[in-house]
């Protein structure tokens, strides 16, 4: 197994270098994490115990590097940068985000995350934390709503991800995956992520449009695919909606940045989505797909969602439901290609149809090692809250790190090893395994993503032998809020011989 990367020496002044070189003991978190906490209902009078000191969040340690440098380090080496932070500062530390800088408090302990995920809706908000993806989602969709507005919209959308809709989507996936995987390049080294992305995009088409896809879908599919390529650029992290028109014009003029092309593609996508909505309204078709449900929603005054609101909700799912699952599946194939024992055990389980326990465990292990959203959507503190002996004031941002927690040896021994067996007969912890986030805003499509991953892995391992083409596992690359393999999943697929498959089945 490849060792985790080490953060390189950072450029900058002496203060920055000193911050990078601080010893762990000198920067240890001041909170006594080992101190026992009374039950939430207990009082100091009832317990007779001296209350534990609560420290302000401003006392938490963190790097003194310039915010722009922190952003660059995170973008270039997200896992290494976060691991460096925990090594230097402990399980709670603070980063700076944006210019001017704004503190971003990193949480990595399951108990802290439980408190964060279960906090009242009026204490922690998520809407403003979606600012980085606003260029895709707009500001009226579920990702931007909080409290009752979020609860109501989520309740409306749930049927398009569960129940009869889920049965329909699962049936489509099981049929379509055979056709798609059969077209993937074989017998040669190839980047598989683009092919996987195309499949996940068509799954989301099923979620949004159901059995009545618009006639413009081939054009919309092409535009969305090209739009998503912008996510590989650091420019994708810029919050252009907060910039002046003049600044945006200057950035668009610098063609290598890719912003101009992205915004032109976005205009095309908006027009095609509007065309699809008009076509659906004219047809009168209804169902349990997301568009049908969106068209049935009304505001308090009885008015329907307008075109912008429909577009924002659909674009949110197009982004969140494709990039994440495609990355996770690509990582899964890369890990399996490098682990003969795990791949052999999974292939045997598939060939002999002995159930999907090991397949499920494999998916869970991949999502542990490479959570698609390595740091879950930040929570903005609206009312003072104490978490783990630290008091956070309004305006603070809480950033739960799934990646760091999933790589904590106290929770997962030998955390960098690919070991699906760790999940056999053991259900992942609610607050120690969070690839889909947690609390009220846990990913709506988590079940669909799991079905996709299992279907693709089952089909690929039925058809092909996986062969790595590089000596080491691909490095992690940032793609807006997710992480993907740096070389886009470069592998060789070798068709299995019929005799080999029969031999495996017999030996099983």
C-alpha positions in Angstrom: 0.0 0.0 0.0 1.3 3.4 -0.9 2.3 5.6 1.9 0.4 8.9 2.4 2.0 12.0 0.9 3.9 14.5 3.0 3.2 18.1 2.6 6.1 19.9 0.9 7.9 22.8 2.5 5.8 25.9 1.9 7.1 29.1 0.4 6.7 32.3 2.2 8.3 34.4 5.0 9.9 33.2 8.2 6.7 33.2 10.1 5.1 30.9 7.5 8.1 28.6 7.6 8.0 28.5 11.4 4.3 27.6 11.3 4.9 24.8 8.9 7.7 23.4 11.1 6.0 23.6 14.4 6.2 20.5 16.5 3.1 18.6 17.4 3.6 19.1 21.1 4.0 22.8 20.8 0.8 23.1 18.9 -1.3 20.6 20.8 -5.0 21.4 21.0 -5.7 23.0 24.4 -8.9 21.0 25.0 -8.6 18.0 27.3 -10.1 15.4 24.9 -9.7 12.6 27.4 -11.8 14.3 30.1 -15.0 12.6 30.9 -18.2 14.4 30.1 -21.5 14.1 32.0 -24.6 13.1 30.2 -26.3 16.1 28.5 -29.1 16.2 31.1 -26.7 16.2 34.0 -25.9 19.4 36.0 -22.8 20.1 38.1 -25.1 20.0 41.2 -26.4 16.6 40.4 -23.0 15.1 39.5 -21.0 17.0 42.1 -18.3 17.2 39.5 -16.4 20.4 38.6 -17.5 21.6 35.2 -14.9 21.3 32.5 -13.4 24.5 31.3 -14.8 25.7 28.0 -12.4 27.5 25.7 -13.2 30.0 22.9 -12.7 28.7 19.3 -10.3 31.6 18.8 -7.9 29.7 21.1 -7.6 26.7 18.7 -4.3 26.4 16.9 -3.8 26.5 13.2 -1.3 27.5 10.5 -0.2 31.1 10.1 0.3 30.8 6.4 -1.4 33.4 4.1 -5.0 32.3 3.3 -4.2 32.3 -0.5 -1.3 29.9 0.2 -3.6 27.7 2.3 -6.1 27.5 -0.5 -3.3 26.6 -3.0 -1.8 23.9 -0.8 -5.3 22.4 -0.2 -6.1 22.5 -3.9 -2.8 20.9 -5.0 -2.5 18.3 -2.3 -5.8 18.1 -0.3 -5.1 14.9 1.7 -1.5 15.8 2.5 -2.4 19.3 3.6 -5.2 18.1 5.9 -3.0 15.3 7.3 -0.3 17.8 8.0 -2.8 20.0 9.8 -3.9 17.2 12.1 -0.4 16.1 12.8 0.7 19.6 13.8 -2.4 20.8 15.7 -4.5 17.8 16.8 -8.1 16.8 16.1 -9.4 20.3 16.1 -7.6 23.1 14.3 -8.4 26.3 12.3 -7.7 27.2 8.7 -8.3 30.4 6.9 -10.6 30.6 3.9 -10.9 33.5 1.5 -9.5 36.9 1.2 -10.1 38.6 3.6 -9.5 35.5 5.7 -12.4 33.8 7.5 -11.7 31.1 10.1 -12.7 27.6 9.2 -12.7 25.2 12.2 -11.8 21.6 11.3 -13.5 18.8 13.3 -12.3 15.2 13.1 -13.7 13.5 16.2 -16.9 11.4 15.9 -18.3 12.9 19.2 -17.7 16.4 17.8 -19.4 15.4 14.6 -22.4 13.9 16.4 -22.9 17.2 18.2 -22.6 19.1 15.0 -24.9 16.9 13.0 -27.6 16.9 15.7 -27.5 20.6 16.5 -30.9 22.4 16.1 -31.5 23.7 12.6 -31.5 27.4 13.8 -28.1 27.0 15.4 -26.1 25.8 12.4 -26.8 26.7 8.8 -25.4 25.3 5.6 -26.8 27.5 2.9 -24.1 30.1 2.6 -21.5 27.3 2.7 -22.6 26.3 -0.8 -21.1 29.5 -2.2 -18.3 27.7 -3.9 -20.7 25.7 -6.1 -23.1 28.6 -6.7 -21.7 29.0 -10.3 -23.5 25.6 -10.9 -26.4 25.6 -8.5 -27.6 29.2 -8.3 -29.0 30.3 -4.9 -32.6 29.0 -4.8 -32.1 25.2 -4.6 -32.1 22.8 -1.7 -28.4 23.3 -1.1 -29.0 27.0 -0.2 -32.0 26.5 2.0 -32.0 26.2 5.8 -34.5 25.5 8.6 -38.1 25.1 7.6 -37.5 26.0 4.0 -34.9 23.2 3.7 -37.1 20.7 5.5 -40.1 21.4 3.3 -38.2 21.3 0.0 -36.4 18.1 1.1 -39.7 16.4 1.9 -41.0 17.3 -1.5 -37.9 15.9 -3.3 -37.6 12.6 -1.3 -40.0 10.6 -3.4 -37.9 11.1 -6.5 -35.0 9.3 -4.7 -36.9 6.6 -2.8 -39.8 4.1 -3.0 -41.2 3.5 -6.5 -38.8 6.0 -8.1 -35.8 4.1 -6.6 -37.2 0.8 -7.9 -37.4 2.3 -11.4 -33.9 3.8 -11.2 -32.4 0.5 -9.9 -34.1 -1.5 -12.8 -32.7 1.0 -15.3 -29.2 0.8 -13.8 -29.1 -3.0 -13.9 -30.1 -3.0 -17.6 -28.1 0.0 -18.8 -24.8 -1.0 -17.0 -24.3 -4.0 -19.3 -24.6 -1.8 -22.4 -22.3 0.9 -21.1 -19.5 -1.3 -19.7 -19.5 -3.3 -22.9 -18.4 -0.1 -24.8 -15.4 0.7 -22.5 -12.0 0.4 -24.1 -10.3 -2.9 -23.5 -6.9 -4.5 -24.2 -5.2 -1.1 -23.8 -4.4 1.4 -21.1 -7.2 4.0 -20.9 -8.6 6.7 -18.6 -11.9 5.2 -17.4 -13.2 8.2 -15.4 -14.8 9.8 -18.5 -16.7 6.6 -19.3 -17.9 6.2 -15.7 -18.9 9.9 -15.6 -21.1 9.4 -18.7 -22.9 6.5 -17.0 -23.5 8.5 -13.8 -24.8 11.4 -15.8 -27.3 9.1 -17.5 -28.4 7.8 -14.0 -29.1 11.4 -13.0 -31.1 11.8 -16.2 -33.3 9.0 -14.9 -33.6 10.7 -11.5 -34.6 14.1 -13.1 -36.6 13.1 -16.2 -37.7 9.6 -15.5 -39.1 7.7 -18.4 -39.7 10.9 -20.4 -36.2 12.3 -21.2 -36.3 15.5 -23.3 -35.6 15.4 -27.0 -32.7 17.8 -26.3 -31.0 15.4 -23.9 -28.1 14.5 -26.2 -27.2 18.2 -26.5 -27.6 18.8 -22.8 -25.5 15.7 -22.0 -22.7 17.0 -24.1 -22.8 20.5 -22.6 -22.9 19.3 -19.0 -20.0 17.0 -19.7 -17.9 19.8 -21.0 -19.0 22.1 -18.1 -17.8 19.6 -15.5 -14.3 19.7 -17.0 -14.0 23.2 -15.4 -13.9 21.5 -12.0 -10.4 20.4 -12.6 -9.2 24.0 -12.6 -8.4 26.0 -9.5 -10.6 28.7 -10.9 -13.6 26.5 -10.1 -13.1 27.5 -6.4 -13.6 31.2 -7.1 -16.9 32.7 -5.9 -17.6 34.7 -9.0 -21.1 35.7 -7.9 -19.4 37.8 -5.2 -17.1 39.6 -7.7 -17.7 42.8 -9.5 -18.8 42.7 -13.1 -15.5 44.3 -14.1 -13.5 41.6 -12.3 -15.5 38.9 -14.0 -14.9 40.5 -17.4 -11.1 40.6 -16.7 -11.1 36.9 -15.6 -13.1 35.9 -18.7 -10.6 37.8 -20.9 -7.8 35.5 -19.6 -8.9 32.5 -21.8 -6.5 30.0 -20.2 -8.4 30.3 -16.9 -11.4 28.6 -18.6 -14.0 30.8 -17.0 -15.2 32.3 -20.2 -15.8 28.9 -21.8 -17.5 27.7 -18.6 -19.9 30.6 -18.5 -20.8 30.2 -22.2 -21.5 26.5 -21.6 -23.6 27.4 -18.6 -25.7 29.7 -20.8 -26.3 26.8 -23.2 -27.2 24.5 -20.3 -29.7 27.0 -18.9 -31.3 27.3 -22.3 -31.5 23.5 -22.8 -33.0 23.0 -19.3 -35.6 25.6 -20.1 -36.4 23.8 -23.3 -36.7 20.5 -21.5 -39.1 22.1 -18.9 -41.3 23.7 -21.7 -41.4 20.3 -23.5 -42.5 18.5 -20.3 -45.2 21.1 -19.5 -46.6 20.8 -23.0 -46.6 17.0 -22.9 -48.5 16.9 -19.6 -46.5 13.8 -18.6 -46.3 13.2 -14.8 -44.6 10.6 -12.7 -42.3 10.2 -9.7 -39.3 11.8 -11.4 -37.8 14.9 -10.0 -39.0 17.3 -12.7 -42.6 16.1 -12.2 -42.3 16.8 -8.5 -40.7 20.2 -9.0 -43.5 21.2 -11.3 -46.0 20.3 -8.6 -44.4 22.4 -5.9 -46.0 25.8 -5.0 -45.0 28.6 -2.8 -47.1 29.8 0.1 -48.9 32.2 -2.2 -49.8 29.4 -4.5 -47.4 30.3 -7.3 -45.2 27.6 -8.9 -41.5 27.5 -8.9 -40.1 29.8 -11.6 -37.7 28.8 -14.3 -34.7 29.8 -12.3 -35.7 27.7 -9.3 -36.3 24.7 -11.5 -33.0 25.2 -13.1 -31.1 25.6 -9.8 -32.6 22.4 -8.3 -31.8 20.3 -11.4 -28.3 21.7 -11.8 -27.6 20.9 -8.1 -28.3 17.2 -8.7 -26.5 17.2 -12.0 -23.3 18.3 -10.2 -23.7 16.5 -6.9 -24.9 13.2 -8.4 -22.3 12.8 -11.1 -18.8 14.1 -10.0 -19.0 12.3 -6.6 -20.1 8.8 -7.8 -17.9 8.9 -10.8 -14.9 9.6 -8.6 -15.8 7.0 -6.1 -16.2 4.3 -8.8 -12.9 5.2 -10.4 -11.1 4.9 -7.1 -12.8 1.6 -6.5 -11.4 0.2 -9.8 -7.9 1.5 -9.1 -7.8 -0.1 -5.6 -9.1 -3.4 -6.9 -6.6 -3.4 -9.7 -3.8 -3.3 -7.2 -5.1 -5.8 -4.7 -5.1 -9.4 -6.0 -6.6 -10.9 -2.9 -9.5 -8.5 -2.6 -10.2 -8.5 -6.3 -10.1 -12.3 -6.4 -12.4 -12.6 -3.4 -14.9 -10.2 -4.9 -14.8 -11.8 -8.3 -15.4 -15.2 -6.8 -18.4 -13.9 -4.8 -19.8 -12.4 -8.0 -19.2 -15.4 -10.2 -20.8 -17.8 -7.7 -23.6 -15.5 -6.9 -23.0 -16.0 -3.2 -24.5 -12.6 -2.2 -23.3 -9.1 -2.1 -21.9 -8.9 1.5 -18.3 -8.5 0.2 -19.4 -6.2 -2.6 -21.1 -4.0 -0.1 -18.0 -4.0 2.2 -15.8 -3.1 -0.8 -18.0 -0.1 -1.6 -17.9 1.0 2.0 -14.1 0.6 2.2 -13.6 2.7 -1.0 -15.8 5.4 0.4 -13.9 5.3 3.7 -10.5 5.7 1.9 -11.6 8.2 -0.7 -14.8 9.9 0.4 -16.1 11.8 -2.6 -16.7 14.9 -0.4 -13.6 14.7 1.8 -14.7 17.7 3.9 -18.5 17.9 4.3 -20.4 21.1 3.7 -19.4 23.6 6.3 -21.9 24.6 8.9 -22.2 28.3 9.7 -22.8 29.1 13.4 -25.9 31.2 13.8 -26.2 30.9 17.6 -23.4 30.2 20.1 -22.7 26.5 20.4 -20.4 24.4 22.5 -18.9 21.3 20.9 -16.4 19.2 22.7 -15.4 21.9 25.2 -15.0 24.6 22.6 -17.4 27.5 22.2 -18.1 28.7 18.7 -19.6 32.1 18.1 -22.0 33.2 15.3 -20.2 33.6 12.0 -17.8 30.7 12.6 -17.6 27.9 10.0 -17.4 24.3 11.2 -15.8 21.9 8.7 -16.1 18.2 9.4 -13.3 16.3 7.8 -14.5 12.9 6.6 -11.1 12.2 5.2 -9.2 12.8 8.4 -11.7 10.8 10.5 -11.7 7.9 8.0 -7.9 7.8 8.3 -7.8 7.9 12.1 -5.9 4.8 13.3 -7.8 4.9 16.6 -11.0 4.3 14.6 -9.7 2.3 11.7 -6.5 0.4 12.4 -4.0 0.5 9.6 -6.2 3.3 8.0 -4.3 3.6 4.7 -4.8 -0.1 3.9 -7.5 -1.2 1.5 -9.3 -3.8 3.5 -13.0 -4.4 2.8 -13.0 -7.1 5.5 -13.2 -4.5 8.1 -16.8 -3.9 7.2 -17.9 -7.5 7.0 -20.5 -8.2 9.6 -20.1 -4.6 10.9 -22.3 -1.7 10.0 -20.5 1.6 9.5 -20.8 4.0 12.3 -23.3 6.9 11.9 -20.7 9.4 13.0 -17.5 7.7 12.1 -18.2 6.9 8.5 -19.7 9.9 6.7 -19.0 9.8 2.9 -22.5 11.1 2.4 -22.4 13.8 5.1 -24.7 13.6 8.0 -27.6 15.1 9.9 -30.5 16.9 8.2 -28.6 17.4 5.0 -27.2 13.9 4.4 -27.0 13.2 0.7 -30.5 12.5 -0.8 -29.0 10.2 -3.4 -26.8 8.1 -1.1 -28.8 4.9 -1.8 -28.7 5.5 -5.6 -25.0 6.0 -5.5 -24.4 2.8 -3.7 -26.6 0.9 -6.2 -24.6 2.4 -9.0 -21.3 1.5 -7.5 -22.3 -2.1 -6.9 -23.8 -2.5 -10.4 -20.7 -1.2 -12.1 -18.3 -3.2 -10.0 -20.3 -6.4 -10.5 -20.4 -5.9 -14.3 -16.8 -4.9 -14.7 -15.5 -7.8 -12.7 -17.8 -10.2 -14.6 -16.4 -9.1 -17.9 -12.8 -8.1 -17.3 -9.6 -8.6 -15.5 -8.2 -5.3 -14.1 -4.6 -4.4 -14.7 -2.8 -1.4 -13.3 -0.6 0.5 -15.7 1.3 2.7 -13.2 3.7 1.5 -10.4 1.8 3.4 -7.7 -1.8 4.4 -6.9 -2.8 7.6 -8.6 -2.4 10.7 -6.5 -5.4 12.7 -5.3 -6.5 15.6 -7.4 -9.0 18.3 -6.4 -12.2 18.8 -8.5 -14.1 21.7 -6.9 -15.4 20.0 -3.7 -14.6 16.4 -4.5 -11.4 14.5 -5.0 -10.5 12.3 -8.0 -7.5 10.3 -9.3 -4.9 12.5 -10.9 -4.7 10.5 -14.1 -8.5 9.9 -14.3 -8.3 6.2 -13.5 -5.8 4.9 -16.1 -6.2 1.1 -16.2 -6.2 -1.8 -18.7 -9.3 -3.9 -19.0 -8.6 -7.4 -20.3 -11.7 -9.5 -21.3 -12.1 -12.6 -19.2 -12.0 -15.9 -21.0 -15.1 -18.1 -20.6 -12.9 -21.0 -19.4 -11.4 -18.8 -16.6 -14.8 -17.7 -15.5 -16.1 -21.3 -15.4 -13.0 -22.4 -13.4 -13.6 -19.7 -10.8 -17.2 -20.7 -10.5 -16.2 -24.4 -10.0 -13.6 -23.6 -7.5 -16.1 -21.5 -5.6 
